Amino acid sequence: MAKSSNLDLVEVSPKAKPPVCRLMDYGKFKYQQSKRSHVAKQNQKVVHLKEVKMKPKIEEHDFQFKLRNALRFLEDGDKVKVGVRFLGRQIAHKDLGVDLLEKFQEQIGEDGCIEQPICSEGRSMHMIIAPPKKKK
């Protein structure tokens, strides 16, 4: 039947009992599937994780610069990982790192929501901020 009507016999569901087959133009079917997947890819948003690194004894201007970068990343729809790296004996003053991250969190305000709170790993401390949910 397929050869007489210039179509292809395509197995749709091989695991069914009995297997399900259809008569169709296989080239047209593949083209339609590729168009559907292309449209699906256009509609999805890829969220990247950007990182802002600081040290516990950071100057105010440098802090504001890092804050502006983080706000720009959040506006673009990316997540931001804010990290504080302790060098040498600074590790004894983890409270400075916590204060710095809390200040950063306070300055971000409504422009971002905390996805992962402050956590410490070895000589570094970090938190992850996600862009705010948009209300429709």
C-alpha positions, 0 to 999 in steps of 0.5 A: 500500500505504501509503495503504491501511494508513494508514502513510507511505512513508519513504525510509530510505537514499536513497544505496543502489542502489536506494533503500531505503524502509519503510512506517511511521508517520512521526510515531511514528518522529520521536517515538522518535528525539527520545526517543533523542536526549533520553536520550543528552543526559541521559547526557552530561557537559559539561565546562567550563573554569574559570579561576583568575588570579593575579599572581606576587606573590600573598599566601598567603591569596589563594593559598589562596583561589584553590586552594580555588576550583580544588579546588571546580571539580575536584570539580564535574568541570570543568577548571581553567586556572591562569594567572599574569599578569605586569605591567610589569617583572615579566616579567623574573622568569618564574621566580616564575611557574613557582614559583607554578604548581609550588606550585599543582600540588603543593598540588592533589596527587591531586585533579587531573591535569595535562592541559597542562603550564606554558606561556608566552604573551606576558605570561602563563603557564598550565597546565590541570588536569583532574579525576582519572579515577574508578576503577570 
